[in-house]
Amino acid sequence: MSIRRLPTHLVNRIAAGEVVERPASALKELVENAIDAGATRIAINLSEGGLTRIEVADDGCGMNPDDMALALERHCTSKLPDEAIEAVSTLGFRGEALPSIASVARLTLESRPAGADGWRRVVDNGEVVDEGPAALPPGTRILVEDLFARVPARRKFLRSPRSEYAACLDAVRRLAMARPDVGVSVEHDGRRVLSVPPGQDRPARVAALTDRALAENAVAIDWVREEVVLGGVAGLPTFHRGVADHQYLFVNGRPVKDRLLIGAIRGAYAEMMPRDRHAVVALFLDLPGEQVDVNVHPAKTEVRFRDPALVRGLIVSGLRRALDDAGHRSVQRPAADALTRWQPEPVAAVPHWSEPAPVATTLFDRRPGYFNAPPPQARAEPAHAAPPATIAHPLGVARGQVARTYVVAEAEDGLVIVDQHAAHERLVLERMRAALAGGRVAAQALLLPEVVELDEPACDRLEARADELAEFGLELERFGTRAMLVRATPALLGQSDPRGLVTDLADELAAFDEALSLRERLDAVAGTMACHGSVRAGRVLSVMEMNALLREMEATPHSGQCNHGRPTWVKLQMSDVEKLFGR
């Protein structure tokens, strides 16, 4: 079989398979071109998720007729004045997008430079069908219609209009987030769905395009190492989502989806979030062009770093430092359905002492003639000193305990409710991590060593990790085929249950990769130990103990969430309390 040169229209169609996978891909390329043209405002109009119509209009520099003709040829670009591709600073540079789109759709390109006349050029699936003068303000307007209409094999792989619209909106959000100086609006089927003005600062733009609650539940990132700068915002560990779609990553102003960056985020939040949840972050990484390769894939969403270890370390360190500085902060958004349960009960007139009491309310079981509710369970303690002022403490001053599980405190601006077990579990974990950073956790020898019976595989796993467990303060010895002897437990845990602790650790080790050390799985091992050493729900605490818990929470990083990523405390603002009483 002889070798032949493929015709231009077929080459463009093949290239379109990489550059234009779906309407969102085409839209992304068009918006990137508008940004590179110096636009300050970009207006986008979609129909049926971009399947039938994509229109992008900008107020950029515009093109003359000769440049328009070149722009529709492959590998023609104004963004590489020389051959230094490693120094490219624009979003586009390959010169493939417009000819690729024009080869699989009907594309109308209209453009006008300032001080010149406008021109129009129409290409229908690779063939120029019309051109001539056009009336439009300075800038460029591109209309893409019936994408893949003549490529049924590609068309049938597209999703529903609703799914394609969601992908288009996500692509626009990421580009708009990268450039807060550019105003962007989107209309879909005649309805305005997104509009952000030009000139916003980065935090305001991120909050406007993600979740406005992020502004109140995030920390700012500002970290520099050598010539690499990391900025942006990161949600608190308790402000998480079930999917990773709310992780926005940018390298030199370019939206990317990079495994290294995603892995670094996961590592930074490792011991602070449930495994099936994902952090909400918008990270902006800026580094010299020669340290990153953006020419990895035609879609330009993948990058490669010259020093990936430096980049990963910078992200993990920057995120953890910012989250450490957040201290005891936690997401404060009580569930709406929980608040609606705070309903005033109907108040009946107080009956005469000789009259039978009214029958049943929703709170107590009443029967005619008498009231059989249990006596109050609250307690009073002698006041040895005046209670501290609430204004001096972010988490307030303890006022009591509910259900032997929740500490209720009064802060200056509301009521704080603390889950005593979850909070103390985090405190113990942080103490253990600090002790390990200093070398090893102190051990408390048992007066009488305890024998824990387990199956043989579990004993094998514990015996193999005995030296590492000793660093955590847990000293074990093999005691026959199916038992372990516990000689010492971590002193930080106090009067813990050795049997339960060793059993849980054996189960935890079963899920480990043998190549990983316990220090690499610190979040799991220390978390299991901390759970056994924390104050349990159901334990009655004195007011002194409650206040001591609150003060340590205020001074401990990450105390706003437990070891499983759930909040340890919530606040009911005083204004909300007053609303409950109609004040």
Phi, psi and omega in degrees: 000129182280154179272135179229156177277128182288144177294156185301318184295327179286322176300316179296322180292322176295316179297326180297333178297333178267320185277320186243087179277329184200174180306323181298326179294315178297316180298317179302315181296320181292319180292321177299319177299321180294318178296316179296334179280003177084022181293145172254344176220136179230125179249128184239136179229125183238151172227134180051049178067019182090358181292322182256337184203131171227119178236129179231120179239136181223168178250035181284199188289337180076171181225150173274170184304320180295318178294325178298318179295319179292324182298338181266009174254149183293142175060034171247122184210153176260004190261359175234085181293339176222194184264011181278074183293335180289345181256013182296135181243358179267163179287320177253155178195351187274340179071031182247338192297302185299311178296327178293315179295317182294341180277347182232018180199176172265117186243127175248118182249119177237134183208153179208117173288156178298133179081010180228175178274157179274159180219150181236142176220129184243127178237124182249103179051047174098349182246133177286120184248346182193149171199155181166183181298153179217144179259117178196157177291166179306135183134201183223142175230127180236131179240123177245122183237144173053058179298131179063019181298327180259012176234073186300330180297327177277324183298322185288345179271353177286154181272189181292158178306324180295318179292319179293324176296318179298320179293321178297316182296321179296318179297318180293318179304315183295318179292321179293327178291324181292332184232079180293349178279351182253131175278137183225135174228148180226131171242139179231119182052043176082005182242130179287121184244345180204138177202117176232135183281160175286158173083017177282156172278167188298311180300320180294320180294317180299314181296322181293330184261353179244263181225123183298336177291345180298326182300326181269348186233041182218165175239149179278143178250128177208098189219137181230134173220119186055240181257011184257130182241132177241124177226180178124199179227150179226130179293150174300154181303332178276355177259077187237170181230163181280345178230163184270015183293345182258030172250112185250118186239135183224135176238116184052043178079006183253124176295131181226163172231092190244131182296324179298315182292318179297318178296323178294321178296315179300320179293322181294326181264009194309307188265013184240004188213144176302149185294335182263013179244162186227142180290154173255113184219154169226104185248134181242113182253124179238127181209161180304144184301328182287352180265001180217140178253114180262358183262050183269322185216147180304331180286345175062025177259353178251144179225162173231138182256143178292324180234079183297328180296321178297315181295314180297315179298322179297316182292313180297314180295316181297316179294314182294321178297317180294319179290326174298317180294338178291342176060236186271006185299146178214159180295130180245085179214076180304143181301137182299321181292332177290320180292327182291344178285346177280082181246138178293134177281147177297133182259119178267159177296142180290122182287158174296151187302337182268351182273149175291148179289153179295156185277128166046127162241177182286345184265323186229155177269108181248145172232153184305134173099333179204167183239119187247031176292150179294154180292155179302144183257002180291166181221160177242147178235148177297136181270104179280337179208160179297141180296147181295158180287137182292333186293340184276352187227124180302323180267008172078194183241134183297134176244347180167185183226137182244132177056025181053027183224324187244130175268129178255124181234154177254118174259174182298327186242016178166190178256132179251131178242125186244131172279106190297323181290313181297318181294313182292329177300317178293320180298317179296319179299316181293324175297319181293319178297320179295320179295319179295325179296332178273358179140288179202163180277135178296142181255147176246110182293140177277138178300317175236114179305144183253137179265127179244118180273131180220172174284164188298316178301322179295320177295322179298317181296316180293319180296320181295334182252018186299317181296320180290321178296330178297329177295333178274002180090007180252112182257119184236152171224149175290136182228079184085192185284324190231041178204154175236145179256124180263115181262332180206151177236161180302129181298332180297336185276348181066221181277078181269176178260099183301322182296311179295322180297312182293323179296315180293322179294323177298319177294321181295318181295334180297335182268358184279150166281131183301337182283346183267138175276166179294328178295327176289336176252036182306320183300323182281310184293308180296325178295318177297317179294318181298324179298323181283340182257006184264163177297126182277152170296139181102352179268132178281128179252145173282164179300323178298317179294320179298313181294324177297322177296315181296317182293322179291325176299318181296334184260000186249128177298146174067012183287356177284349178222148180282182183292349180253007175090004179270153181293144178265344180209153175226158180235135173255110183300147182298329178296325177290322177298318181295325178295325179299332181257010176068027181273000000 
